[in-house]
């Protein structure tokens, strides 16, 4: 029986964060599955193995939690992310209602107009920060508005989103600093009612699904986190990566300028090359 290779690479440490491509390359060279002695977990490192793992959803499950620490995994598992099988499909169906093609087509002109105004204003300035001035604009305006939180909730969405992802790691210093912020987001969503969010926003629709008997109280609250956590910083990071890749590959930028029809595939390729999500854990429930 072939022995699984191991390494003391800390996948959640500063070195891995700053030199991600080099670390991933080293892990791939070790094998398709590598045991991380520092993190006490296995990493699936190669494409073919990862495709098999992602499709083995009855063996590698999300329902036991997707974090590398027991504090977050001990929180209520009523999000779409921390569910499996029929439960996952049911929750996802409710969550996706405002994300269906017809719903998104209806808001497309508003998004396009906001993007046009942003580009025009940035061109007038001559120089700007690609992250703070460009990549954060749409998520912090359009997306935040669509989610439909108000007051403190809307103001803290980006802070909560970043903390949630940092809290998914092992109990290192970064995780420990993020935990109180991430848990404050959970406390916040449990207090929400249809009267405290923007009417007909995404959060409102989830809470109305609870009122109509489709979800229980905990499911409705925690499923709002499915909007809050991944909707902002993932988009910001993906957009920032796209700008960086185009800036460091002028031939690709020139090709895109000459053929705007390549925008869609360019965005997809940028996400493939520099995913804004590093990893989730899964629990192995069978050998």
C-alpha positions in Angstrom: 0.0 0.0 0.0 1.4 3.3 -1.0 2.2 5.7 1.9 0.7 9.2 1.8 3.5 11.8 1.5 3.6 14.3 4.3 5.0 17.8 4.8 5.4 20.4 7.6 4.1 23.2 5.3 1.6 25.4 7.2 -1.1 26.0 4.7 -2.5 28.8 6.8 0.8 30.5 7.8 2.2 33.8 6.6 4.6 32.1 4.2 1.9 30.2 2.4 -0.3 33.4 2.2 2.6 35.4 0.7 4.0 32.7 -1.6 0.8 30.8 -2.5 1.8 29.7 -6.0 5.2 28.3 -4.8 3.6 26.5 -1.9 0.9 25.0 -4.1 3.5 23.9 -6.6 5.5 22.2 -3.9 2.4 20.4 -2.6 1.5 19.2 -6.1 4.9 17.7 -6.6 4.6 15.7 -3.4 1.5 13.9 -4.7 -2.3 14.1 -5.2 -3.0 13.8 -1.5 -0.6 15.1 1.1 -0.7 15.0 4.9 -0.1 18.4 6.5 1.6 17.6 9.8 1.4 21.1 11.1 -2.3 21.5 10.3 -3.2 17.8 11.1 -5.2 17.5 7.9 -4.9 16.2 4.4 -4.6 18.4 1.3 -5.9 17.4 -2.0 -3.4 19.0 -4.3 -3.9 17.9 -8.0 -6.7 18.5 -10.4 -7.8 14.9 -11.1 -7.8 14.0 -7.4 -9.6 17.2 -6.5 -12.3 16.5 -9.1 -12.9 13.0 -7.6 -12.9 14.5 -4.1 -15.5 17.2 -4.9 -17.8 14.6 -6.5 -17.5 12.2 -3.5 -20.0 14.3 -1.5 -21.3 11.3 0.4 -17.9 10.5 1.7 -16.3 14.0 2.1 -19.1 15.9 3.8 -19.7 19.5 4.7 -22.3 18.9 7.4 -19.6 18.4 10.1 -18.3 21.9 9.4 -15.9 23.4 6.8 -13.4 25.0 9.2 -10.1 23.8 10.5 -11.1 24.5 14.1 -13.8 23.2 16.4 -15.1 26.6 17.5 -16.5 27.5 14.1 -17.5 23.9 13.4 -19.4 23.9 16.7 -21.6 26.8 15.5 -25.1 26.0 14.2 -24.7 24.1 10.9 -27.8 25.6 9.2 -26.1 27.4 6.3 -26.2 26.1 2.8 -22.4 25.6 2.9 -22.5 23.4 6.0 -25.1 20.9 4.6 -25.2 17.9 2.4 -27.5 15.9 0.1 -31.2 16.8 0.0 -30.8 19.4 2.8 -28.1 21.2 0.8 -30.1 21.1 -2.4 -33.2 22.4 -0.6 -31.5 25.3 1.0 -29.6 26.2 -2.1 -32.8 26.3 -4.1 -34.2 28.9 -1.7 -30.9 30.9 -1.6 -30.7 31.0 -5.4 -34.1 32.4 -6.1 -32.9 36.1 -6.4 -29.8 34.8 -8.3 -31.7 33.2 -11.2 -31.2 34.6 -14.7 -34.4 36.6 -14.9 -33.7 38.3 -11.5 -30.2 39.2 -12.4 -31.2 40.4 -15.9 -33.6 42.9 -14.2 -30.7 44.6 -12.3 -28.2 44.4 -15.1 -28.8 48.0 -16.3 -28.3 49.4 -12.8 -25.0 47.5 -12.5 -23.8 48.6 -15.9 -24.7 52.3 -15.2 -22.9 52.2 -11.8 -19.8 50.6 -13.5 -19.9 53.2 -16.3 -20.0 56.0 -13.7 -17.1 54.5 -11.8 -14.9 54.1 -14.8 -15.6 57.7 -16.0 -14.7 59.1 -12.6 -11.5 57.1 -12.3 -10.4 58.1 -15.8 -10.8 61.8 -14.8 -8.4 61.2 -11.9 -5.7 59.7 -14.0 -4.4 57.4 -11.3 -6.2 55.4 -8.6 -5.8 52.4 -6.3 -7.0 49.3 -8.2 -8.2 47.7 -4.9 -9.6 50.5 -2.8 -11.0 52.7 -5.6 -12.0 50.1 -8.3 -12.3 46.5 -7.0 -14.3 47.4 -3.9 -16.9 49.7 -5.6 -19.5 47.3 -6.9 -19.4 44.9 -4.0 -19.7 47.7 -1.4 -22.5 49.5 -3.3 -24.6 47.2 -5.6 -24.1 43.9 -3.8 -24.5 45.3 -0.3 -27.7 46.9 -1.5 -29.0 43.7 -3.0 -28.3 41.7 0.2 -30.5 44.3 1.9 -29.0 44.8 5.4 -29.2 48.3 6.9 -27.4 50.4 9.4 -24.7 48.5 11.3 -25.2 45.3 9.2 -24.4 47.0 5.9 -21.5 49.0 7.4 -19.9 45.9 8.8 -20.5 43.4 5.9 -16.9 43.6 4.6 -15.4 43.3 8.0 -17.6 40.3 8.8 -16.8 38.6 5.4 -13.1 38.9 5.9 -13.3 37.7 9.5 -15.4 34.7 8.5 -12.8 33.4 6.1 -9.9 34.1 8.5 -11.9 32.2 11.2 -12.0 29.1 9.0 -8.4 28.3 9.6 -6.7 26.5 12.6 -6.5 28.3 15.9 -3.5 30.5 15.0 -3.2 34.2 15.8 -5.0 35.2 12.7 -8.0 32.9 13.5 -8.1 33.9 17.1 -8.3 37.6 16.2 -11.1 36.9 13.7 -13.3 34.7 15.8 -14.9 37.4 17.9 -15.8 39.4 14.8 -17.1 36.4 12.9 -19.2 35.3 15.8 -20.6 38.9 16.2 -21.9 38.5 12.6 -23.7 35.3 13.7 -25.2 37.1 16.7 -26.4 39.9 14.3 -28.2 37.7 11.8 -30.0 35.9 14.6 -31.7 39.2 15.5 -32.9 40.0 12.1 -36.6 40.1 11.1 -38.3 41.1 7.9 -38.9 44.5 9.5 -35.2 45.2 10.1 -33.9 44.6 6.6 -34.6 46.2 3.3 -37.9 45.0 1.9 -37.5 42.6 -1.0 -33.7 42.3 -0.6 -32.1 39.0 -0.5 -32.0 38.8 3.3 -35.7 39.7 3.3 -36.6 36.9 1.0 -34.9 34.4 3.2 -36.7 35.7 6.3 -40.0 35.6 4.4 -39.3 31.9 3.5 -39.1 31.3 7.2 -42.5 33.0 7.8 -44.0 30.9 5.1 -42.7 27.7 6.8 -40.0 26.8 4.3 -37.2 27.3 6.8 -36.8 27.2 10.6 -35.6 30.1 12.6 -31.9 29.0 12.7 -31.8 28.1 9.0 -33.2 31.5 8.0 -30.7 33.4 10.2 -27.7 31.4 9.2 -28.5 31.3 5.5 -28.3 35.1 5.5 -24.6 34.4 6.3 -24.4 32.6 2.9 -25.0 36.0 1.4 -22.9 38.1 3.8 -19.7 36.1 4.0 -19.0 35.3 0.3 -20.5 38.2 -1.5 -18.0 41.0 -0.9 -14.4 40.1 -0.3 -14.4 37.2 -2.8 -15.5 39.6 -5.6 -13.0 42.2 -4.4 -10.1 39.8 -4.4 -11.1 38.3 -7.7 -11.3 41.7 -9.3 -7.9 42.8 -7.8 -6.3 39.6 -9.1 -7.7 40.3 -12.5 -6.2 43.8 -12.6 -2.9 42.4 -11.4 -2.8 39.7 -14.0 -3.6 42.1 -16.8 -1.1 44.6 -15.6 1.7 41.9 -15.5 0.7 40.4 -18.8 0.4 43.3 -21.3 0.0 41.0 -24.2 -3.2 39.7 -22.7 -4.4 43.2 -22.0 -3.7 44.2 -25.6 -5.7 41.2 -26.8 -8.6 42.0 -24.5 -8.7 45.6 -25.7 -8.8 44.5 -29.3 -11.6 42.0 -28.7 -14.0 42.9 -25.9 -15.9 39.7 -26.4 -13.1 38.0 -24.4 -14.1 39.8 -21.2 -16.1 36.8 -19.9 -13.5 34.2 -20.5 -10.8 36.6 -19.2 -12.7 36.9 -15.9 -13.1 33.1 -15.7 -9.4 32.5 -16.3 -8.4 35.1 -13.7 -10.5 33.3 -11.1 -9.0 30.0 -12.1 -5.4 31.3 -11.8 -5.9 33.1 -8.6 -8.9 31.8 -6.7 -10.2 34.3 -4.1 -11.0 31.3 -1.8 -8.1 29.4 -0.5 -9.7 26.2 0.8 -12.5 24.7 2.8 -12.2 21.6 5.0 -14.4 18.5 4.7 -14.9 15.7 7.1 -14.2 12.2 5.9 -17.0 10.0 7.1 -15.8 6.7 5.5 -12.5 5.1 4.7 
